[in-house]
């Protein structure tokens, strides 16, 4: 669907264009060199073999890939599967100076970013349903991604799968509307030695190192090292952040055996960073404070430290991929400590009480999968069969202490520094937290993609048997408070029809399974699990690839059970008796309509309707935090007659969204504009490359509330105008 300018270097006789290649080691001709006029016939890369760990080829100057990982089904081209999947590459990350996953997914209207419940976690809404940052996968494995906020320096791809995905990823936490998969960097055939420095207003400075080499007679061994350290104050007053990351990726590519080993360390620190505003005690949305106003307290902080890793292998038991065995194992150790503070609004003047909650959380997760995939024919029918087993386990140890009735006050328009309130309520031993949650998932995957009419018509049939066990423990006594266990078969079926080579018509039915949250204080069944949430999706669409321009159009409906209160006398039970139904249309257009001009545009319309609400009070209302319309238009233009100079722009528009189920509190719509320029230059007799990048985000300094978390307690302010400058140098 996406065709790069790199494979259309010149289609006009006598013209030599300078489209930037993804192979940055190749010297360009200078004006003093003779350039022969040649005719180039463009053709897409046909070497990609689906199903394994080989990445889908990238287009749009190497920034976007038309496909990505489908969980246990491996990497797949979007044109051949009845699902919606797209990948954003490390080149896009560099060119847009994207530091976290939220910066990357801002290119897709189908994904909106927010913050966590009173903390600094990045969360995402895909097709209107929340995906917690902790629930993203890495290399198709859950439980490996660093907690809450992930730096992009170590990543080769950020892949977005849209839709319910239990067949592909199992009970992968909160992934109802979709999943984000991260692929780590691997050593390439061309050696990489890249150093970089960057600046972000007001005083954040960073340095990066990226080194990759292949070894052996046939380059079968590879090693890739990535380092980053960045710290300083951002554009918001007194908002200080620090990131340290180190990753190592080793791999082996033999005739039959392919394997990889990845290790990483990441530490994220937030000191005095701007958090959300608690609006649960008022019936209005406050006016937006000043662009750089920081209404959080300087003594608030969060430290999140992670060690993570995974090992993966696949072995061809038969030639030409007719039978391949695969296996993967991964995990992470996360330790989060913090003192979180958010102002709780009390009146229209902006007065607010100052809260405090200290947390000490330790999470250990492990996951693995193994299976067989096979390609064979039965008569005129081709088959791609996958049989696999996957399992994951997680243990959370947590303790907290908090100010139950804070008395200190501030004002979100004129913030006051106050002393840290004392704590008068706690749970668990803070210095040595005990287990509070244990979860385990396991299940079998069975799938077959059947092709007829020379694979113009493809049927995907699959099912996943999934078992989920969720146990909660009391913070203080350690006693088991709830034990929930469930299992079920979840079917998936889809069809792709290619009436013409550039067009794929598709339809699918998919499902999602996720453990429910613990029931909150006040309910008669407080502390118990909501149970297992079973969601269903139906989708139809069309995908197109006309060489220079491609696109897709999708219509979908997702139904997810939701929690409501069932009153019994003066008390109530919280149960999964409600429903949220999101119906939507997604439109994507991308490519290079004019040589040197690249576009990436997308829009999403969603009707996020609530039904079966408590006493029918909110039936027909919009779900919390889901805008009905989101649009993104990104463009790049290679400046004529200035070799290596490219101008960039992106417009993001987000429609209004409600902050409560009653639809009485609404965040206004907003539009932001980002502009930038990058300049590539060859130095040292064209042997080395230096790239300068300058970008300004929110050029118009729009002042807006950007999002609301899914419960409607906290609203978050968008970032002010921010300058980013970076330089990378390839040796």
C-alpha positions in Angstrom: 0.0 0.0 0.0 3.0 2.3 0.6 5.5 3.0 -2.1 8.7 4.8 -1.2 10.4 7.6 -3.0 13.5 5.5 -2.6 12.2 3.0 -5.3 11.2 5.9 -7.6 14.5 7.8 -7.8 13.8 9.0 -11.3 10.9 8.3 -13.6 11.6 11.3 -15.9 14.2 11.0 -18.6 17.1 13.4 -18.0 16.2 14.0 -14.3 18.1 12.9 -11.3 16.2 13.3 -8.0 17.7 12.9 -4.6 15.2 10.8 -2.7 16.7 9.7 0.6 17.5 6.0 0.6 17.0 3.8 3.7 20.6 2.6 3.0 22.4 5.6 4.5 25.8 4.1 3.9 25.6 4.6 0.1 27.4 7.8 -1.0 25.4 10.2 -3.2 26.8 11.9 -6.3 27.9 15.4 -5.8 27.6 18.2 -8.4 31.2 17.7 -9.3 30.6 14.1 -10.2 29.3 12.9 -13.5 25.8 11.4 -13.2 24.6 9.2 -16.0 21.0 9.4 -17.1 19.3 6.1 -16.6 15.8 4.8 -16.7 14.6 3.1 -13.6 11.7 0.6 -13.5 10.1 0.6 -10.1 9.1 -2.7 -8.5 8.2 -3.5 -5.0 10.4 -5.8 -2.8 9.2 -9.3 -3.4 11.8 -11.1 -1.2 9.7 -10.8 2.0 8.6 -14.2 3.4 5.6 -13.9 5.8 5.1 -15.8 9.0 8.5 -15.4 10.7 10.5 -12.6 12.3 11.6 -11.0 9.0 10.3 -7.5 9.0 7.8 -6.2 6.3 9.6 -3.9 3.8 9.3 -0.2 4.5 8.0 2.5 2.2 7.4 6.2 2.3 11.2 6.9 2.3 11.7 4.0 4.7 9.4 5.4 7.4 6.2 3.3 7.2 5.7 -0.4 6.6 2.5 -1.8 5.2 2.1 -4.6 7.6 3.5 -5.9 10.9 3.5 -8.7 13.5 0.3 -10.6 14.0 1.2 -12.2 17.4 2.0 -15.9 17.0 1.4 -15.7 13.2 4.5 -13.6 12.8 5.2 -10.7 10.4 2.6 -10.3 7.7 2.0 -8.0 4.7 -1.3 -6.1 5.3 -2.5 -6.8 1.8 -2.6 -10.6 2.4 -4.4 -10.7 5.8 -8.0 -9.8 6.8 -6.7 -7.4 9.5 -5.5 -3.8 9.8 -1.8 -3.5 10.7 0.8 -0.9 10.0 4.4 -0.4 11.1 6.4 2.8 11.8 10.2 2.4 11.5 13.3 3.7 13.3 13.8 6.1 10.4 10.5 7.8 11.2 11.5 7.8 14.9 14.7 9.6 14.0 13.2 12.0 11.4 10.4 13.1 13.8 12.7 13.1 16.9 10.2 10.8 18.6 11.4 10.0 22.1 8.5 7.8 23.3 5.8 5.5 21.8 3.2 8.3 22.2 5.3 10.5 19.8 5.2 7.7 17.2 1.5 6.8 17.3 0.6 10.5 16.9 1.0 9.7 13.2 -2.1 7.5 13.2 -5.6 8.8 13.7 -6.7 5.4 15.0 -4.6 5.8 18.1 -4.9 8.5 20.8 -2.5 8.9 23.7 -3.2 9.8 27.3 -1.7 9.4 30.8 -2.3 6.8 33.4 -4.5 6.9 36.5 -2.8 9.6 38.5 0.7 8.7 37.3 3.0 9.4 34.3 2.3 6.2 32.4 1.5 6.4 28.7 -1.8 4.8 27.8 -3.3 4.5 24.3 -6.8 4.3 22.9 -7.1 2.1 19.8 -10.6 2.3 18.2 -11.8 4.0 21.4 -10.6 1.3 23.9 -7.8 1.7 26.3 -4.5 -0.1 25.9 -2.2 0.2 28.9 1.5 0.8 28.1 2.4 -2.3 30.2 0.3 -4.5 27.9 2.2 -3.8 24.7 4.2 -6.7 23.3 7.8 -7.0 22.2 8.6 -9.4 19.4 5.0 -10.7 19.8 5.6 -11.6 23.5 3.7 -10.0 26.4 5.3 -9.1 29.7 8.6 -7.9 28.2 8.0 -4.2 27.5 9.4 -1.8 30.1 6.7 -0.4 32.5 4.6 2.7 31.7 6.9 4.7 29.4 9.2 3.2 26.7 12.0 5.0 25.0 12.3 4.5 21.2 16.1 4.4 20.9 16.3 0.6 20.9 13.4 0.0 18.5 13.4 -0.8 14.8 9.6 -0.9 14.5 6.5 0.3 16.3 3.6 -1.8 14.9 -0.1 -1.1 15.4 -2.6 -3.8 15.1 -6.2 -2.5 15.1 -9.0 -4.7 16.4 -9.7 -7.4 19.0 -6.8 -9.8 19.0 -7.2 -12.8 21.3 -6.3 -15.2 18.6 -3.0 -13.5 17.9 -2.0 -12.3 21.4 -4.1 -14.3 23.8 -5.4 -12.6 26.9 -3.0 -9.7 26.5 -4.2 -7.4 29.2 -6.2 -4.5 28.0 -5.9 -4.9 24.3 -9.5 -4.8 23.2 -9.4 -2.2 20.4 -5.9 -3.2 19.3 -2.3 -3.9 20.2 1.0 -2.2 19.8 4.0 -4.4 19.2 7.6 -3.3 19.5 10.5 -4.8 17.5 14.0 -4.3 18.7 16.9 -3.2 16.4 19.0 -5.9 14.7 22.4 -5.6 13.1 22.1 -5.0 9.3 24.5 -6.0 6.5 25.7 -2.5 6.3 27.7 -1.6 9.5 26.2 1.1 11.6 28.1 3.5 13.9 25.9 6.4 14.8 26.3 9.0 17.5 23.7 11.7 18.2 23.0 14.7 20.4 19.6 16.3 21.0 18.0 19.3 22.7 14.4 19.8 23.7 13.1 23.1 25.1 13.6 24.4 27.7 16.8 22.6 28.8 16.7 18.9 28.1 19.9 17.5 26.6 20.5 14.0 25.4 23.1 11.8 23.8 22.7 8.6 21.9 24.9 5.8 20.5 23.9 3.1 18.0 26.4 0.5 16.9 25.7 -2.6 14.7 27.9 -5.1 13.1 27.6 -8.5 11.4 30.3 -11.2 11.6 31.1 -14.5 10.1 31.9 -15.8 6.6 28.3 -15.1 5.5 27.4 -12.3 8.0 25.5 -14.9 10.0 26.3 -13.4 13.4 25.0 -9.9 14.4 25.3 -7.5 17.3 23.5 -4.2 17.9 24.1 -1.9 20.9 22.0 1.2 21.7 22.6 3.7 24.5 20.7 6.9 25.4 20.8 9.4 28.3 18.6 12.4 28.3 17.7 14.8 31.1 16.6 18.3 32.0 13.6 20.6 32.3 11.0 20.5 29.6 8.8 23.2 28.2 6.6 23.1 31.3 7.9 25.0 34.3 9.9 22.9 36.7 9.0 19.7 34.8 12.3 17.7 35.1 12.7 14.3 33.5 15.6 11.8 33.0 16.0 8.7 30.8 18.7 6.2 30.8 18.6 3.2 28.5 21.0 0.5 27.3 20.1 -2.4 25.0 22.0 -5.3 23.4 20.6 -7.4 20.5 22.4 -10.5 19.3 21.2 -12.6 16.4 22.2 -15.5 14.2 21.0 -16.2 10.7 21.9 -19.6 9.3 20.5 -21.7 6.4 17.9 -23.3 8.7 18.3 -21.8 12.1 17.6 -18.2 13.0 17.8 -17.0 16.6 18.1 -13.8 18.6 18.8 -12.7 22.1 17.9 -9.2 23.5 18.7 -7.6 26.8 17.8 -4.1 28.0 17.9 -1.7 31.0 15.7 1.4 31.2 15.2 3.9 34.0 12.7 6.8 33.8 12.6 9.5 36.4 10.0 12.3 36.7 10.6 15.1 39.2 7.9 17.8 39.7 6.4 16.8 36.4 3.0 18.1 35.4 0.3 15.5 36.1 -3.4 15.6 35.6 -6.2 17.6 37.3 -8.7 15.6 39.4 -12.2 16.7 38.4 -14.2 14.0 40.1 -15.5 16.4 42.7 -16.9 19.1 40.3 -19.6 19.1 37.6 -17.7 21.2 35.0 -14.5 21.3 32.9 -12.2 24.1 34.1 -10.7 26.7 31.8 -7.3 25.6 30.5 -4.3 27.0 32.6 -1.3 28.8 31.1 0.7 26.9 28.5 3.7 26.3 30.8 1.9 26.4 34.2 2.8 23.5 36.4 0.2 22.8 39.1 2.0 19.7 40.4 4.3 20.0 43.5 8.1 19.9 43.2 8.2 17.1 45.8 6.3 14.8 43.6 8.3 12.2 41.7 8.3 8.8 40.0 11.2 6.4 39.5 10.6 3.4 37.2 13.5 0.9 36.7 13.3 -2.1 34.4 15.5 -5.0 33.3 14.0 -7.0 30.4 15.0 -9.5 27.8 13.9 -12.2 25.4 15.3 -15.1 23.4 13.7 -16.3 20.1 14.5 -19.1 17.7 13.0 -20.7 14.6 14.3 -23.7 12.7 13.3 -25.0 9.2 12.5 -28.7 9.6 11.8 -28.9 5.9 13.1 -26.8 2.9 11.5 -23.6 1.6 9.5 -23.0 4.8 7.3 -26.1 4.4 7.7 -26.8 8.1 9.2 -24.5 10.7 9.4 -24.8 14.4 9.6 -21.6 16.5 9.9 -20.8 20.2 10.4 -17.6 22.3 10.8 -16.8 26.0 11.0 -13.4 27.7 10.4 -11.5 30.8 11.1 -8.4 32.8 11.6 -7.1 36.3 10.1 -3.7 37.1 10.4 -1.6 40.2 8.5 1.6 40.6 8.6 4.0 43.5 7.0 7.4 43.7 5.2 10.2 45.5 2.3 11.2 43.3 0.4 14.4 43.6 -2.5 15.8 41.7 -4.7 18.8 42.4 -8.3 17.9 43.1 -10.4 20.8 41.8 -13.0 22.3 44.2 -14.5 25.4 42.4 -14.6 27.4 39.2 -11.8 29.7 40.4 -9.3 26.9 40.1 -8.9 26.2 43.8 -7.8 22.7 44.6 -6.6 20.4 47.4 -3.2 18.9 47.2 -3.1 15.1 47.3 -0.3 12.7 48.1 0.1 9.0 47.4 3.3 7.0 47.8 3.7 3.7 46.0 6.3 0.9 46.0 5.5 -1.6 43.3 7.6 -4.6 42.1 6.4 -6.6 39.1 7.9 -9.8 37.7 6.6 -11.2 34.4 7.5 -14.1 32.2 6.0 -15.3 29.0 6.8 -17.9 26.3 5.4 -19.5 23.2 6.3 -22.4 20.9 4.8 -23.9 17.8 4.9 -25.2 14.3 4.0 -23.5 11.1 3.7 -25.2 7.7 3.0 -24.4 4.1 1.6 -27.1 1.8 -1.0 -27.7 -0.9 -4.0 -30.0 -1.0 -5.0 -30.1 -4.7 -5.8 -26.6 -5.8 -5.9 -25.2 -2.2 -2.8 -23.8 -0.5 -2.5 -23.9 3.3 -0.5 -21.9 5.9 -1.1 -23.7 9.1 0.1 -22.6 12.6 -0.2 -24.7 15.8 1.2 -23.1 18.9 1.1 -22.9 22.7 1.6 -19.7 24.7 1.7 -18.9 28.4 2.5 -16.0 30.7 2.7 -15.4 34.4 2.9 -12.2 36.5 3.3 -11.4 40.1 2.8 -7.9 41.6 4.1 -6.9 45.0 2.8 -3.5 46.1 2.4 -1.2 49.1 1.1 2.3 49.4 0.5 5.2 51.8 -1.6 8.2 51.3 -3.1 11.4 52.7 -6.7 10.3 53.0 -8.1 13.8 53.7 -5.7 16.4 52.4 -6.0 19.9 53.8 -3.3 21.8 51.8 -4.6 23.9 49.0 -3.4 25.4 45.7 -4.8 26.9 42.5 -4.3 25.5 39.0 -4.1 29.0 37.6 -1.8 30.4 40.3 0.0 27.3 41.7 1.3 27.5 45.3 4.1 25.4 46.7 2.9 23.6 49.8 4.6 21.3 52.2 4.2 17.6 51.6 1.1 16.4 53.5 1.5 13.6 56.0 0.0 10.1 55.3 -2.8 8.8 57.4 -3.8 5.7 55.5 -1.6 2.8 54.1 -1.7 -0.6 52.7 1.1 -3.2 53.1 4.6 -3.0 54.4 6.0 -0.1 52.4 9.7 -1.1 52.7 9.0 -4.7 51.8 5.8 -5.2 49.7 4.0 -8.5 49.8 2.3 -10.1 46.8 -1.0 -8.4 45.9 -1.8 -9.9 42.5 -0.9 -13.1 40.7 -2.1 -13.9 37.2 -1.5 -16.7 34.8 -2.7 -17.2 31.2 -2.1 -20.2 28.9 -3.6 -21.5 25.8 -3.4 -23.2 22.4 -3.6 -21.6 19.0 -4.9 -23.3 15.9 -5.1 -21.5 12.5 -5.1 -22.1 8.8 -5.0 -19.6 5.9 -6.5 -21.4 2.8 -5.8 -19.9 -0.6 -7.6 -20.7 -3.9 -7.6 -19.1 -7.4 -3.8 -18.7 -7.2 -4.3 -17.1 -3.7 -6.5 -14.4 -5.0 -9.1 -15.7 -2.4 -7.7 -16.3 1.1 -9.7 -17.7 4.0 -8.3 -17.4 7.5 -9.8 -19.7 10.1 -8.5 -20.0 13.6 -9.4 -20.5 17.3 -7.5 -20.1 20.5 -8.2 -22.0 23.7 -7.4 -19.6 26.5 -7.3 -20.1 30.3 -7.0 -17.2 32.7 -6.3 -17.4 36.4 -6.4 -14.2 38.5 -5.8 -14.1 42.3 -5.9 -11.0 44.5 -4.4 -10.7 48.0 -5.0 -8.3 50.9 -2.3 -5.7 51.2 -1.9 -6.1 55.0 -2.8 -9.7 55.9 -1.7 -11.3 52.7 -4.9 -13.3 52.7 -6.5 -14.3 49.4 -9.4 -11.9 48.7 -10.5 -13.3 45.4 -9.7 -16.1 43.0 -11.1 -16.1 39.5 -10.5 -18.7 36.8 -12.1 -19.1 33.4 -11.4 -20.7 30.1 -12.9 -20.6 26.6 -12.4 -21.1 22.9 -12.3 -17.9 21.0 -12.9 -18.1 17.2 -11.5 -15.9 14.5 -12.3 -16.0 10.8 -11.6 -13.7 8.0 -11.5 -13.5 4.2 -9.3 -11.6 1.7 -10.3 -11.3 -2.0 -8.0 -9.7 -4.6 -10.2 -9.0 -7.7 -7.2 -7.0 -9.1 -3.6 -7.0 -8.0 -3.7 -3.6 -6.3 -7.0 -4.2 -4.4 -7.8 -6.4 -1.4 -11.3 -6.7 -0.1 -11.5 -8.2 3.4 -13.7 -9.0 6.3 -13.1 -10.5 9.8 -14.6 -11.6 13.1 -12.2 -11.4 16.0 -12.5 -11.5 19.8 -10.6 -10.3 22.8 -10.2 -11.7 26.3 -8.9 -9.8 29.3 -8.8 -10.0 33.1 -11.1 -7.5 34.7 -9.9 -4.9 37.3 -10.3 -5.3 41.0 -13.5 -3.9 42.3 -13.1 -0.6 44.1 -13.8 0.6 47.6 -17.5 1.1 48.5 -18.9 -1.9 46.7 -20.2 -4.9 48.7 -17.9 -7.1 46.6 -14.8 -4.8 47.1 -11.5 -6.4 46.3 -12.9 -9.1 44.1 -12.1 -9.3 40.4 -14.7 -8.3 37.9 -14.0 -11.5 36.1 -13.0 -12.1 32.5 -14.0 -9.6 30.0 -15.0 -11.1 26.6 -15.2 -8.6 23.7 -16.2 -9.2 20.0 -15.4 -7.3 16.8 -16.7 -7.5 13.2 -14.9 -5.6 10.4 -15.1 -5.1 6.7 -12.8 -3.0 4.5 -10.8 -2.5 1.4 -7.0 -2.0 0.9 -5.4 -0.5 -2.2 -1.9 -0.2 -3.5 -1.5 1.6 -6.8 2.2 1.9 -6.7 2.6 5.6 -6.0 -0.4 6.0 -3.8 -2.2 3.5 -1.5 -4.8 3.5 1.2 -7.4 1.6 3.1 -11.0 2.0 4.3 -12.4 0.0 7.2 -15.8 -0.2 8.9 -15.8 -1.9 12.3 -18.0 -2.6 15.4 -16.6 -3.7 18.8 -18.7 -4.7 21.8 -17.1 -4.8 25.2 -18.8 -5.6 28.5 -18.5 -2.8 31.1 -18.9 -2.5 34.8 -22.0 -1.0 36.4 -23.3 -0.9 40.0 -26.2 -3.2 40.9 -27.9 -1.7 44.0 -29.3 -4.0 46.7 -30.9 -1.9 49.5 -28.4 0.7 50.6 -25.4 -1.1 49.1 -24.3 -2.1 45.7 -22.4 -4.8 43.8 -20.2 -4.0 40.9 -20.7 -6.4 38.0 -20.0 -6.8 34.3 -23.6 -6.1 33.2 -23.1 -3.0 31.0 -21.8 -2.7 27.5 -19.8 -0.2 25.4 -20.3 -0.5 21.6 -17.9 1.4 19.3 -18.8 1.6 15.6 -16.4 3.4 13.4 -14.9 4.2 10.0 -11.1 4.4 9.4 -9.7 6.0 6.3 -6.0 6.0 5.4 -4.2 7.5 2.4 -0.5 7.5 1.9 2.2 7.5 -0.7 4.0 9.9 -3.1 1.5 11.5 -5.4 4.2 13.9 -6.7 7.9 13.0 -6.8 9.5 14.5 -3.7 6.1 15.0 -1.9 5.2 12.3 0.6 1.9 12.2 2.4 0.6 10.1 5.3 -3.0 11.0 6.2 -5.7 9.2 8.3 -9.1 9.9 9.8 -11.3 8.0 12.2 -14.9 8.4 13.0 -16.3 6.6 16.0 -19.8 6.3 17.6 -18.8 5.1 21.2 -22.3 4.3 22.5 -23.0 3.1 26.1 -25.8 0.6 26.6 -27.2 -1.5 29.4 -26.1 1.2 31.9 -27.2 1.4 35.5 -31.1 1.8 35.4 -30.7 2.8 31.8 -29.7 6.3 32.9 -26.8 6.7 30.5 -28.0 4.5 27.6 -27.1 6.1 24.3 -24.5 8.4 25.7 -20.9 8.5 24.5 -18.2 6.6 26.4 -15.7 8.5 28.4 -12.6 9.9 26.6 -13.5 8.8 23.0 -13.6 11.6 20.4 -16.0 11.0 17.6 -13.5 12.4 15.0 -9.7 12.4 14.8 -7.7 13.4 11.8 -4.0 13.4 11.0 -2.2 14.9 7.9 1.5 14.5 7.6 3.7 15.7 4.7 7.3 15.8 3.7 8.7 17.8 0.7 12.2 17.6 -0.7 13.2 21.2 -1.4 14.2 21.5 -5.1 17.8 22.4 -6.0 19.0 22.0 -2.4 20.3 18.5 -2.1 19.4 16.8 1.2 17.0 19.4 2.5 13.5 18.3 3.4 10.6 20.3 5.0 8.1 18.4 7.2 4.6 19.2 8.6 1.9 17.5 10.5 -1.6 18.6 11.5 -3.5 16.7 14.2 -7.2 17.4 14.9 -9.0 15.7 17.8 -12.7 16.3 18.3 -14.5 16.9 21.6 -14.7 14.1 24.1 -16.8 13.6 27.2 -15.3 13.3 30.7 -18.2 11.5 32.3 -20.7 8.8 31.4 -23.6 11.3 31.9 -22.1 13.4 29.2 -22.4 16.6 31.2 -18.6 17.4 31.2 -16.9 17.8 27.8 -13.4 18.6 26.6 -13.3 20.9 23.6 -11.8 19.9 20.3 -8.3 21.1 19.4 -5.9 21.2 16.5 -2.1 21.3 16.6 0.5 22.0 14.0 4.0 20.6 13.9 6.7 22.0 11.5 10.2 20.9 10.9 13.2 20.7 8.5 16.1 18.2 8.2 19.3 18.5 6.2 21.5 15.6 5.2 25.1 16.3 4.3 28.0 14.1 3.2 31.4 14.9 4.7 34.9 13.4 4.7 34.9 12.7 1.0 31.3 11.4 1.1 32.2 8.6 3.4 30.2 9.8 6.4 26.8 11.3 6.8 25.6 14.0 9.1 21.9 14.8 9.6 20.5 17.9 11.3 16.9 18.0 12.4 14.9 21.0 13.7 11.3 20.7 14.7 8.7 22.8 16.5 5.7 21.0 17.9 2.5 22.9 18.6 3.7 25.8 16.5 0.6 27.9 17.2 1.0 27.3 21.0 -2.6 25.8 21.2 -3.8 25.7 24.8 -6.1 22.7 25.4 -7.1 19.7 27.5 -5.8 16.8 25.5 -7.4 13.8 27.1 -9.2 12.2 30.0 -8.4 8.8 31.5 -11.0 6.0 31.1 -12.7 6.5 34.5 -13.2 10.2 34.1 -11.3 11.3 37.2 -8.3 13.0 35.6 -8.0 15.3 32.7 -4.6 16.1 31.1 -3.3 19.3 29.5 -1.5 19.3 26.1 2.1 20.3 25.8 3.0 23.9 24.9 5.1 24.9 21.9 8.2 22.8 22.1 11.5 23.1 20.1 13.5 20.0 19.2 16.9 20.0 17.7 19.1 17.0 17.0 22.2 15.9 15.1 23.3 12.4 14.2 26.6 11.5 12.6 27.3 8.2 10.9 30.9 7.1 10.8 
